Amino acid sequence: MQTSLLVISTALKVLLFPTYHSTDFEVHRNWLAITHSLPISQWYLEKTSEWTLDYPPFFAWFEKFMAMFAAHVDPKIVQVDNLGYDTLATIYFQRTTVIVSELVLYWALQRMLTVMGNRPLQKIVNWSLILNPGLLMVDNMHFQYNGFLYGILVHSLVDAKQGKLLRSGILFAALLNFKHIYLYIAPSYFAFLLRAYCFENSENSIRARSWISAFRPLNFLKLGFSVIVVFAASLGPFVALNQLPQLAGRLFPFKRGLTHSYWAANFWALYSFADRIMIVLVSKTPLGQYFNLSLDTAALSATTRGLVGDTAFGVLPTITAQHTLLITVLLQIPSLISVFRKPSFDRFIGSVVLSAFASFLAGWHVHEKAILLVTVTMSVAIANQIGASPSMGSGAAGALVESKSGSTALTPRDVRSFMIVSLAGYIGLWPLFFTRQETLIKVLITVMWFVVVGTGLDQCIPKPAKDSGFSSARRSLLRHFTTLERLYVFGCVPVQLYVNLVHELVFGQEQLAFLPLLLTSVYAAVGVVYGWLLYSATYFSSSKALEKKKTR
């Protein structure tokens, strides 16, 4: 099954070669040229193109490795001044490198499915990640290398599941030096590895007076030294060149605004939408005078807002980078406390998911593509729960079931939160593909994934007791969804019909051009926020329930 899915996914990705590619294609071609043609001392100084190198050094070396082959395919690919070069050979070469690099993810999934057990249900996770619509759209159409990077992350998580904690930490440290977006989940890794690897009796609470005796200084030194070595290998050459400030400036461009040009489906999309509504109400109705609301006229001409500079709001208070950092940290703290108190893998992977959620929902200048960090880690959490579920045996559906490994079995609420967040997040990626040719493709791969994975996960939920009158005929994709959740899922249809068809027929391409983007972002944000609330409730309620069960 695994091999056939790999063949199918590879064939599909090859068929996507001619589809639209974004400016990220030229970004990576330029990075091939920079790392191949220039000495390391110029990598983070070169700015012939506006698409300067702004990933950490390990990714730069990855580009240099691929550039060795690119130079043989077409030497013009690796010329720094050959801007916008996208011949057919260039396109085929770069798209092929994405597919080949994704073998790291395939390998990681093989390990994950073996370690987490329940082999008859492995096809569910395979569909969820090997044919993940987010990765297909962002990597194989838009153009990036997320599959390769998430492969490293999954390897690290599998090591954590197996108890190979030192290797897990080393892999994650390496991942941070490939792409710094994974700093979003670094607090969860820090809390888990510190508690589970550097203290004894990690599965149980440690009394206050025994912290010193439980501390394992040798493990602490091994972990710290290993992480330092990884960062030294990455950053050391640039420290020697006295270029660390320049490198940091490339990696963390804080001059950008709160929101990206396309609003990511997060808190700030809803906040920006509320501000636009407030602007209309204050300027067109007496509400402004009644509630003594002032209007910042400088924000009236702002629409997408957020490409560069500060984001202006017309009525609501301005949000700064410091505000987003504070909110993100506050949202992460509860799960960090939970995993530090009792660092089981269940709590760890849940904390990783919630840290990804917090950073996506409340972060500064978040890209819509960052939702993949949420959906991929949720997929690993789901795989872990499938492995803990009784193999189609009995047990009340929705009840808290704990396996011998300490993992909780899959529940309807887990499936609902995962499917709603995934659907909303992937629809939130659709505005990246604005040409007519890609409309049918993005819709089909998302809908097919939702139906196949959703139906499969329904089969993974433990059956209720025989006396409950359960009938297999009652199984359906949305069987466990509430009425409001079903309305949300089906509501995507009219919203996207308006966005992709009706709006242009009524207003044309120029008038109210940002309205379709706004509707997509806001509708997707509602689903992501709802899914986050659902997942949070499940995570903290299951943790408390297991604690009570163990104390009896």
LUMMAR-884547 format. One record per residue (C-alpha): residue in three letters; y, z, x. Coordinates in steps of 0.2 Angstrom, whole numbers, plus 5000, padded with zeros to 4 digits. Example, Ala and Ser with C-alpha at 12.3 -4.5 7.8 and 13.67 -1.06 7.14 Angstrom:
2
Ala497850395062/Ser499550365068/
***
This chain:
552
Met500050005000/Gln501250055014/Thr500949885023/Ser501149785008/Leu502849865003/Leu503449835021/Val503049655019/Ile503849635002/Ser505449725008/Thr505549625024/Ala505349465013/Leu506649525001/Lys507849565016/Val507649385023/Leu508049315007/Leu509649415007/Phe510249325024/Pro511349205015/Thr512249335004/Tyr514049395006/His514349505022/Ser515849615024/Thr517049635039/Asp515749755045/Phe514749605051/Glu516249555063/Val516449745067/His514649745074/Arg514749575082/Asn516349635091/Trp515449795097/Leu514049685104/Ala515349595114/Ile516349745120/Thr514749835126/His514049685134/Ser515549605142/Leu516549755147/Pro516249905159/Ile515950075150/Ser517650135155/Gln518450005143/Trp517350025128/Tyr518450155119/Leu520050075126/Glu519749885121/Lys520749835106/Thr520849645106/Ser520149655089/Glu520749775075/Trp518849825073/Thr518849945088/Leu517350035094/Asp517350205083/Tyr515550265083/Pro514850395096/Pro514150335113/Phe512350325109/Phe512750195095/Ala513750105108/Trp512150095120/Phe511150035105/Glu512349895103/Lys512249855121/Phe510349845120/Met510449725106/Ala511849625115/Met510549585129/Phe509649475116/Ala511149415108/Ala511749335124/His510149235125/Val510349175106/Asp512149125108/Pro513249175123/Lys514749155112/Ile514249305101/Val514649425116/Gln516349355120/Val517649485116/Asp519049355112/Asn517949255100/Leu518549345085/Gly517749305068/Tyr516249215075/Asp514949195061/Thr513849045064/Leu512149025056/Ala511349085072/Thr512449235073/Ile512149285055/Tyr510249265057/Phe510249365073/Gln511249505067/Arg510349525050/Thr508649515060/Thr509149665071/Val509449765055/Ile507749735049/Val506949765065/Ser507949925068/Glu507349985050/Leu505550005057/Val506150175063/Leu506350225045/Tyr504650145040/Trp503850245054/Ala504750405048/Leu504150375030/Gln502350355036/Arg502450525045/Met503350605030/Leu502050545017/Thr500650605028/Val501350775031/Met501950815014/Gly500250765006/Asn499750704988/Arg499350534995/Pro499050444977/Leu500850464974/Gln501550404990/Lys502050234982/Ile503450334973/Val504350384989/Asn503950214997/Trp504850124982/Ser506250254983/Leu506650225002/Ile505850065008/Leu506649964994/Asn508150084992/Pro509449984983/Gly510850074992/Leu510150025009/Leu509749855003/Met511549824998/Val512449915012/Asp511349865026/Asn510549695021/Met512049625012/His513649715016/Phe512949745034/Gln512649905043/Tyr511249995052/Asn510950145040/Gly509050125039/Phe508850145057/Leu509950305057/Tyr509150375042/Gly507450345050/Ile507950465064/Leu508550595051/Val506850585042/His505950605058/Ser506950765061/Leu506650825044/Val504750795045/Asp504750895062/Ala505551035053/Lys504251025039/Gln502851035053/Gly503751185062/Lys504151075077/Leu505951155076/Leu506451115094/Arg506150935093/Ser506950925075/Gly508551005083/Ile508550875098/Leu508250735086/Phe509750785075/Ala510850815090/Ala510450635096/Leu510850575078/Leu512550655079/Asn512850555094/Phe512350395085/Lys513450425070/His514650565067/Ile514450565048/Tyr512950675050/Leu514150815054/Tyr514150835035/Ile512450915036/Ala512551005053/Pro512951175045/Ser511251175037/Tyr510351125053/Phe511351265062/Ala510951395049/Phe509051345048/Leu508751325067/Leu509651485072/Arg508651585059/Ala506951505060/Tyr506851465078/Cys507851605086/Phe507251745076/Glu505451815073/Asn504751835055/Ser505851695049/Glu504951675032/Asn505451855028/Ser507151945027/Ile507552055042/Arg508152225040/Ala509852255047/Arg509252375061/Ser507852255067/Trp508952105070/Ile509052135089/Ser507152165090/Ala506852005080/Phe507951895091/Arg507051775103/Pro508251745117/Leu507151615126/Asn507051505110/Phe508951525109/Leu509151465126/Lys507951325125/Leu508851255109/Gly510551275116/Phe510051195132/Ser509251055124/Val510751015113/Ile511951025127/Val510850905137/Val510950785123/Phe512850795121/Ala513050785140/Ala512050625141/Ser513150555127/Leu514850615132/Gly514650655150/Pro515250485157/Phe516750485146/Val517150665152/Ala517050605170/Leu518250455165/Asn519450585157/Gln519250485141/Leu518650625129/Pro520350635120/Gln520350445117/Leu518550445111/Ala518950595099/Gly520450495092/Arg519250345089/Leu517950455080/Phe519150555070/Pro520650455063/Phe521450585053/Lys522950475049/Arg522050395035/Gly522350455017/Leu521350565005/Thr520450414996/His519750255003/Ser520350084996/Tyr518850094984/Trp518850274977/Ala517150354981/Ala516350424966/Asn516850604970/Phe518050744965/Trp519550644971/Ala519150494961/Leu519250604945/Tyr520750694952/Ser521650534956/Phe521150464939/Ala521850624930/Asp523450594940/Arg523650424934/Ile523450484916/Met524750624919/Ile525950494926/Val525850394909/Leu525950544899/Val527450614908/Ser528350454909/Lys527950394891/Thr527950554881/Pro528850714879/Leu527450814887/Gly528350814903/Gln529850904897/Tyr528851014886/Phe527751074900/Asn529151064913/Leu528150934923/Ser529050834937/Leu528650654942/Asp528650594960/Thr529250414958/Ala528650364975/Ala526850374968/Leu527150254954/Ser526850094964/Ala525350164972/Thr523650104965/Thr522250104977/Arg523150214989/Gly522150285004/Leu522050145017/Val523150225029/Gly524450365028/Asp524550515016/Thr524050494998/Ala525450514985/Phe525150594968/Gly526350574954/Val526150734945/Leu524650834952/Pro524850934968/Thr524650834984/Ile522950864993/Thr522950885012/Ala521550875024/Gln521551065026/His521251085007/Thr519750965008/Leu519051055023/Leu519251225014/Ile518451164998/Thr516951085007/Val516651245017/Leu516651345001/Leu515451234993/Gln514251235007/Ile514251425011/Pro513051484996/Ser511651365002/Leu511951415020/Ile511751595016/Ser510151565006/Val509351465020/Phe509851595033/Arg509151735023/Lys507451655021/Pro507351485031/Ser505851405022/Phe505851215022/Asp506151215004/Arg507751305006/Phe508251205021/Ile508051035013/Gly508951094998/Ser510351155009/Val510450985018/Val510650905001/Leu511951024995/Ser512951005011/Ala512850815009/Phe513450834991/Ala514950954996/Ser515550835010/Phe515450684999/Leu516250764984/Ala517650854993/Gly517850775010/Trp519350685017/His519450495016/Val517550485010/His516850305010/Glu515850264994/Lys514350225006/Ala514250405011/Ile513250434995/Leu511750375004/Leu511750535014/Val511450624997/Thr510150504989/Val509150485005/Thr509050675008/Met508650704989/Ser507250574991/Val506450685005/Ala506650844994/Ile505850754980/Ala504350694992/Asn504150874997/Gln504050934979/Ile502850794975/Gly501750864989/Ala501851034981/Ser501450974963/Pro499750994956/Ser498750834958/Met498950784939/Gly498250954935/Ser498851074922/Gly500351184922/Ala501851194911/Ala503051054913/Gly504651124920/Ala503951284925/Leu504151354942/Val502551314952/Glu502351364970/Ser501151284981/Lys500251364996/Ser501551295008/Gly502851394998/Ser503651234991/Thr504051224972/Ala503251084962/Leu504250944954/Thr505150984938/Pro505950874925/Arg507650944930/Asp507350884948/Val506950714942/Arg508450704931/Ser509750754944/Phe508950634957/Met508950484945/Ile510650514938/Val511450544955/Ser510550384962/Leu511050274948/Ala512850334948/Gly512950324967/Tyr512250144968/Ile513350084954/Gly514750154964/Leu514250034978/Trp514449884967/Pro516249854970/Leu515849814988/Phe515149654982/Phe516449564972/Thr515849384973/Arg514949304958/Gln513449264968/Glu512949444972/Thr513249514954/Leu511549474948/Ile510649534964/Lys511549704964/Val511149734946/Leu509349684947/Ile508849784963/Thr509749934955/Val508949924938/Met507149884945/Trp507250024957/Phe507850144943/Val506450094931/Val505050094944/Val505450254953/Gly505950344937/Thr504350294928/Gly503350344944/Leu504150514946/Asp503850554928/Gln501950544932/Cys502250664946/Ile502850804935/Pro501450924931/Lys500750904914/Pro500951044901/Ala499451144895/Lys498151054884/Asp498551154869/Ser500351094869/Gly499950934860/Phe500450824874/Ser499950644873/Ser500050514887/Ala500850394874/Arg502350504874/Arg502750474892/Ser504350374895/Leu505650344908/Leu506950454900/Arg505750574891/His506450724900/Phe508350674899/Thr509450754886/Thr510450654873/Leu512050654884/Glu511150604899/Arg510350454890/Leu512050414883/Tyr512750414901/Val511250304908/Phe511450174893/Gly513350184894/Cys513350104911/Val512949934902/Pro514549924892/Val515649984907/Gln514949854919/Leu515049714906/Tyr516849754905/Val517049764923/Asn516149604928/Leu516549494913/Val517749554899/His519149614910/Glu519349444919/Leu519249354902/Val520649464895/Phe521749494909/Gly521349364923/Gln521149404941/Glu522849474945/Gln523349584931/Leu522749764931/Ala521649714946/Phe521249894950/Leu520649944933/Pro518849884935/Leu518749974952/Leu519450134943/Leu518250124929/Thr516750104940/Ser517250244952/Val517750364938/Tyr516150334928/Ala515050344944/Ala515950504949/Val515550584932/Gly513650554936/Val513750614954/Val514650774949/Tyr513450814935/Gly511950774946/Trp512650894959/Leu512851034946/Leu511151004940/Tyr510351004957/Ser511351164962/Ala510751254947/Thr508951204951/Tyr509151254969/Phe509851434966/Ser508851474951/Ser507151424960/Ser507651524975/Lys507951684965/Ala506351654954/Leu505351644970/Glu506151804977/Lys505751894962/Lys503951834961/Lys503651884979/Thr504352064977/Arg503152094962/
***
